[in-house]
């Protein structure tokens, strides 16, 4: 399975305001790198708040909204109801890189940007995202 990453809605809002990312439909592009990701609405399930057992073992996981709705969940901003359970969630998006990292490195968009970048090009998606996140910490 291809690597995926979760972007909290709050982070996306900040990055959009700073023009660090571009959103087109269900595609996110990190502007400085030209790395593209396919987005799916998702939630990071943080905790169960009623004290009931987590029958679906969702705590600590990121799940697509589509999957959660198939389970019967009602998702509302920072919370979710599923049966007798209530959860605190972080709304956002699950992102899957478009193409392999090697294809990205060889892409025309990245090559054009690379010529104007410093020599510390990332060597993996993980490193690229870590460097991007550190710019906002």
C-alpha positions in Angstrom: 0.0 0.0 0.0 1.2 3.5 -0.8 2.2 5.8 2.0 -0.5 8.3 3.2 -0.3 11.3 5.4 -3.0 13.2 7.4 -3.3 16.9 7.0 -5.4 18.6 9.7 -7.9 21.2 8.3 -6.3 23.8 10.6 -2.9 23.3 9.0 -4.3 23.4 5.5 -6.0 26.7 6.3 -2.7 28.1 7.5 -0.7 26.9 4.5 -3.4 28.2 2.1 -3.2 31.6 3.7 0.6 31.6 3.3 0.3 30.3 -0.3 2.5 27.4 0.7 0.1 25.0 -0.9 -2.4 25.0 -3.8 -5.7 23.2 -3.8 -7.4 22.1 -7.0 -10.4 19.9 -6.6 -9.1 16.9 -4.7 -5.5 17.6 -5.4 -3.0 19.4 -3.1 0.3 20.7 -4.3 3.2 21.8 -2.1 4.1 25.0 -4.0 7.8 25.1 -3.3 8.4 21.5 -4.3 5.6 20.9 -6.9 4.8 17.6 -5.0 1.2 16.6 -5.6 -1.2 14.6 -3.4 -4.7 13.2 -3.9 -6.9 14.2 -1.0 -9.8 12.4 0.7 -11.8 13.9 3.5 -10.8 12.2 6.8 -10.7 12.4 10.5 -8.1 11.6 13.1 -10.0 10.0 16.0 -8.5 11.3 19.2 -10.5 9.9 22.1 -13.8 8.3 23.1 -15.6 10.7 25.5 -18.5 8.7 27.0 -16.4 6.1 28.7 -17.8 3.3 26.6 -15.5 0.7 25.0 -14.2 1.6 21.6 -15.8 -1.4 19.8 -14.5 -0.3 16.3 -11.0 0.3 17.6 -10.9 3.8 16.1 -9.0 5.8 18.8 -5.6 7.0 17.5 -6.4 6.1 13.8 -7.1 8.2 10.8 -10.1 7.1 8.7 -11.8 8.5 5.7 -15.1 10.2 6.2 -16.6 7.8 3.6 -15.5 4.8 5.7 -16.8 6.3 8.9 -20.2 7.1 7.4 -20.4 3.5 6.1 -20.0 2.4 9.7 -23.0 4.6 10.6 -21.0 7.5 12.1 -22.3 11.1 12.2 -19.4 13.4 11.8 -19.8 17.1 12.9 -16.7 19.4 12.9 -14.6 18.2 15.9 -16.8 15.3 17.1 -18.3 12.1 15.9 -21.2 9.9 17.1 -21.1 6.2 16.3 -23.8 4.1 18.0 -23.5 4.7 21.8 -20.0 6.2 21.4 -19.0 9.8 21.1 -15.5 10.8 19.9 -13.4 13.9 19.7 -11.8 14.1 16.3 -9.5 16.3 14.3 -11.1 17.0 10.8 -8.8 17.1 7.8 -7.7 15.1 4.8 -5.8 11.9 4.1 -3.3 12.6 1.3 -1.8 10.0 -1.0 1.3 11.0 -3.2 0.6 11.1 -6.9 3.1 8.8 -8.4 6.3 7.4 -6.8 8.9 9.7 -5.3 11.3 8.7 -8.1 8.7 9.9 -10.7 8.3 13.1 -8.8 12.0 13.8 -8.8 12.1 13.3 -12.6 9.0 15.4 -13.3 9.3 18.5 -15.4 7.7 20.6 -12.6 10.1 19.5 -9.9 13.1 19.8 -12.3 12.3 23.4 -13.1 12.0 24.2 -9.3 15.1 22.2 -8.4 17.2 24.5 -10.5 16.3 27.4 -8.3 16.5 25.5 -5.0 19.3 25.0 -2.5 21.2 21.7 -2.8 19.4 20.1 0.1 16.8 18.4 -2.0 14.7 15.8 -0.2 15.5 12.1 -0.9 12.1 10.8 0.1 8.5 11.8 0.6 9.0 11.6 4.3 12.0 13.9 4.3 10.2 16.4 2.0 7.1 16.5 4.3 9.3 16.8 7.4 11.2 19.7 6.0 7.9 21.3 4.9 6.3 20.8 8.4 9.4 22.2 10.1 9.0 25.5 8.3 5.7 25.9 10.1 6.7 24.8 13.6 
